[in-house]
Amino acid sequence: MNKHFEDTRYYLKRAGETAKRGVDEELEPIRERVEELTGGEEEPEPSRLESVRADLEELQATAEGEAKESISEAREKLKAFSEKRS
């Protein structure tokens, strides 16, 4: 690509970035006022991945609890069985 075109593309990109920052700066007071009037930003809904991850963590906790309970019951049965045989 011709050097002049490379320079032009670079300066156009910089001009666009500078214009975006200027617009953001000018709109900030309006954005703050709208958030104040509407009660602030709303919490975004959890993404599908976050929902699935939360469900899996809940299932894991349930499974761990059931496993511990089953192990405890099995130990009690073994203890009762060994006492019965003695």
C-alpha positions in Angstrom: 0.0 0.0 0.0 1.2 3.5 -0.8 2.8 5.3 2.1 0.3 8.2 1.7 -2.6 5.8 2.0 -1.1 4.3 5.1 -0.7 7.7 6.7 -4.2 8.7 5.7 -5.7 5.5 7.2 -3.7 6.1 10.4 -4.9 9.7 10.8 -8.5 8.8 10.0 -8.4 6.1 12.7 -7.0 8.6 15.2 -9.6 11.2 14.2 -12.4 8.7 14.7 -11.1 7.6 18.1 -10.8 11.3 19.2 -14.3 12.1 17.9 -15.7 9.1 19.9 -14.0 10.3 23.1 -15.4 13.8 22.5 -18.9 12.5 22.0 -18.7 10.3 25.1 -17.4 13.3 27.1 -20.3 15.5 25.9 -22.9 12.9 26.5 -21.7 11.9 30.0 -23.8 14.5 31.9 -26.9 13.4 30.0 -26.2 9.7 30.7 -25.7 10.4 34.4 -29.0 12.4 34.5 -30.9 9.6 32.7 -29.5 7.0 35.1 -30.5 9.2 38.1 -34.0 9.5 36.8 -34.4 5.9 36.0 -32.9 4.6 39.2 -29.5 3.6 37.8 -28.3 0.8 35.7 -30.2 -2.4 35.8 -28.5 -5.7 36.5 -28.0 -7.6 33.3 -29.6 -11.0 33.1 -27.2 -13.8 33.6 -25.9 -15.3 30.4 -26.7 -18.9 29.4 -23.3 -20.0 30.4 -23.6 -18.4 33.8 -27.0 -20.0 34.3 -25.7 -23.4 33.4 -22.7 -23.0 35.7 -24.9 -22.0 38.6 -27.1 -25.0 38.0 -24.1 -27.3 37.9 -22.7 -25.9 41.1 -26.1 -26.5 42.8 -26.2 -30.0 41.5 -22.7 -30.7 42.7 -23.6 -29.5 46.2 -26.7 -31.7 46.3 -24.7 -34.7 45.0 -22.0 -34.1 47.6 -24.6 -33.9 50.4 -26.3 -37.1 49.2 -23.0 -38.9 48.9 -22.0 -38.0 52.4 -25.4 -39.1 53.8 -25.2 -42.4 51.9 -21.6 -43.1 53.2 -22.8 -42.3 56.8 -25.7 -44.7 56.4 -23.5 -47.4 55.0 -21.0 -47.0 57.9 -23.9 -47.3 60.4 -25.1 -50.5 58.7 -21.7 -52.0 58.6 -21.2 -51.1 62.3 -24.6 -52.7 63.2 -23.8 -55.8 61.1 -20.3 -56.2 62.7 -21.8 -55.8 66.2 -24.5 -58.3 65.4 -21.9 -60.9 64.3 -19.8 -60.4 67.4 
